[in-house]
Amino acid sequence: MRECVSFHIGGCGSQIGSACWDLLRTEHQISNTGSLLANNNLINHFPFFEEVRTKYVPRALFIDTEPLVLDEIRRNDDGVFFHPDRLINANEDAANNFARGFFRLTRELENIVENISRRTLETCDNLQGFLVYHSLGGGTGSGYTPNLLKKLSDDNPKKCILNMAIYPSSKTSNAIVEPYNTLFGLQHISESSDCLILFDNHSMHKVCHSKLRIRSPHYADLNNLLAQVMASMTCSLRSPGTLNVDLAEFPTNLVPFD
């Protein structure tokens, strides 16, 4: 049993996390209240799920600088599926500003995130690494994530950090400063990640439109597409196999060496 802990950062990362865990819950045949609907011996629940009083809970933390997205997750049918202490938010947003997320809001969240992260890691018997989901265009995703990654890397130097980052597109941009946030954030994020996997919003939009025949794709459609990708990527961690059975194998197999 080797556990993976996921971090979903910012509004984008949290919405992706909601879609990913909904799909993983379905694949593992777990109800939205956390009870096991059927036992499948071919699937190992424990890398991604923690058993708490006969209930399965995701090994995941959702972190945002504003309550809007996390309040929506708390209110929907899957809200009881997540550990309430692991849905963490401050009360003011990063205003699509890298500096605001990197300097000011990091200090507001630092202590509570550190304490809850530590308690989450203490439930793991043999941690193999971290999966981090966030955008590069937003103030929280680009600004807060570097500090979190550095803390995780310093405290767990031998654990793999697999980073899934959403790359902004001029076609679907919400803010004119997204390229600046990406530029500043990517420099710090790449230093603390063992493997950085980029997903381009515009490319995913084209896939939804041309391949999935969705006339006007919304962000929910892009999130569901990403959830399918992540479920496929982590399938070998949750089921018996010979390739990518450990997070550390992803950078080995994906990153070319000279």
N, C-alpha and C positions, 0 to 999 in steps of 0.2 A: 504494500500500500504506500504510494508516494503522492502526496497531496499537492494540488495547485491552488493558489489563492488569486482571485481576480480583483482588479481595481477598475472601477468605471468612473471616469473623471469628467466633470462638467455636464452640461445638458446633453450634448451629443453622446458622450460615453455612457451616460445613464440610460438614455433611450435605446442605444444599441444593446446595453446590458439587459434591459427588460425583454427585448426581442430574443436575445441569445438564450437567456435562462428559460423563457417560455418554450423554446424549441428543445433545449436539453431536458427540461422537465418532461416533455412529451416523449422523447426518445427513451428516457429512463423509466417511463410509466409511473410517474409520481404525480399525484393530484396537486391542485393549486393550494391545498392546505398542508402539503408536505407528506401525506401518507402514501405508502407504497401500494399501487393498484395491482401489480403483478410482479412476481419475482423472475428475473431473467438472469440465468447463471452466466451468460455471455457478456454481460455488462457489469463493469466495476463502478459502483456508485461513489466510492470514497475519495477518489482523486478530486472530485468537484463538489461533492455533497458531504455534509457533516450530519451525523445522526444525533438529534437532541430530543430525548424523551420520546422515542418511537416516531419521531418526525424528522424528515430530511430537510436540511436547510443549506442553501448555497454557500460555499466558501467564497463569499464576495463582499466587497465594500463599495458602496455608492457614495461618491463625494462630490458635492457641488457647492458653489459659493452663494447660491440663492435657492429658496425652497420650492420654486415653481414646479420643476420636473419631478423632484422626489415626492412632493405632495401628491402629484398625479399618480405616481407609482403606489404610494401608500393607500390611495383611495380605490384603486381598481381591484378586480377580483383576485389578482395575484399578489396583492399587497401583503397578505398574511404569510405568503410563502417565504419572504425574506426576513432575516433577523432584524427586528426594529432598531437595534443599537447600531447596525451596520449601514443604515441610511443616514448619512451625515451631511448637514448643510449649514451654511452661515445665513445671514439675513440680508446681504446685499450682493449684487452681481458684480462681475469683473468688467462690465461695460465694454466687452470686446477689446480689452486693453491688456497686452502682455505684461506691462510693468505693474499694473494694479494687481493682477493675479500672482505675479512672481514675488513682489515685495510686501504689499499690504495684506492681502487676504490669506496668504500663506501663514502669517503670524496668528491670525484669528483661528485657523483650523489646526494648527500644528499640534497642540497638546491632546485634543480629543482624538484626532486621527492616529497619533502615535499610541495612545492608550488602547484604543479599540483594535488597531492593527496588531499590537502585541498580544492582546487576549485572543484574537483570531488565530495567530500563529501558534499560540500555546496549545491549541486543540489539535495541532498536526503532529503525528508521530514521526514522519520522515518527509519533510517539505522538499519538493523538487524545484519549485520556482514560482514565478509570478507572471500573470497575464494582465497587461495594462491596456485599457481601451480609452481613447480620447480623440478629440479633434485637434488639429494644428491651427485652425483659423480663429477659434474663440479665445477669450482672455483667460478663462479657467483652464481649458485644455492645453494651451501653449504656455501659460504662465505658472500655474500651480504644479503641473505634472513634473517639470524638471526637479523641483525641490523634493517631491515625493520619491522620485526615482533615485535621487542621490542618497536619500535616507535609507531606502530599501537596499541599495547597493552597498552602502557603508556598513549597515547592520548585518547583512547576509551576503558577504563577498563571494561565497562559493555557490550561490543559488542563481539559476538562470532567470533573466528578465526578458520576456518576449513582449514586444511593444507593438500594438495595433493602432496606427494613427490614421485619421481621416484627413486627406489632403484637400484643401479648398479648391474650388474652381470658379473662374470668372463667370461661368454660365449660371451657376447656382449660388453665387455669393450673397450673403446677407449684410456684409459690412465691407467698406472700402479698405479697411486696415488689415484684412485677413492676410495678405501677402507679408506684411511686416510682422504680424504675430507668428506666422510660419517660419520666417527667417530667423527671428530671435529664439523661438522655442526649439527649433530643430537642432541648433548648435548644441544646446545643453542636453537635450533628450538623447541624441546619438551617443553622447559620452557615457551615459549610464545604462544603456540597453545592450544586451548581448545580441539581439536581433530586432531590427526595426522593419515592420511590414507596413507599407503604405497602401491605402485604398483611396483612389481618386473619385471624388463625388461625380464629376462629369462622366467618367467611364461607366460608373455604376448606373447612372441615369440612362445612358445609351443602352446598356444591357437590358434594363427594365423595359425600355421602349421597344427595342428591336427584337430581342429574344423572348421576353416574357409577354410581349404584346400589351403592355400597360400604356394606355394612350397618354396620360398625364401623370407620370410617377411622382409620388409624394415622398417625404423623408421616411415615412413608415414603410414604404415599399423598399427603399434602399436599406433600411435597418433589417428587414426580413431577409433580403438578399445576403447581407453581411452575416446574419445569424446562420444561414445555410453554409456559408464558407467556413465560419468558425467551428460549426458542428463537424464538418468534414475534416478540418485540420486536426481537431482534437479527438477524432474517433479512435485513433490508434492509442491514445492515452487512456481511453475508457473501455476498450475492448481488446481481446488478445490479438497480437500481431507481431511482426518482426521489424517494421520500419517506424521510426519516430515514436518509440515507446516511452521516451523521456523527453522533457522539454529541452534538455541540453543537446539533443540530436537535431533539433530544428536549425540552429545556426550552422551546425556541422554540415548538414545536407543542403542548405540553401545558400550559404555564403561561399563563393569560390576562394580558393587559396592559391597563392603564387607558388 
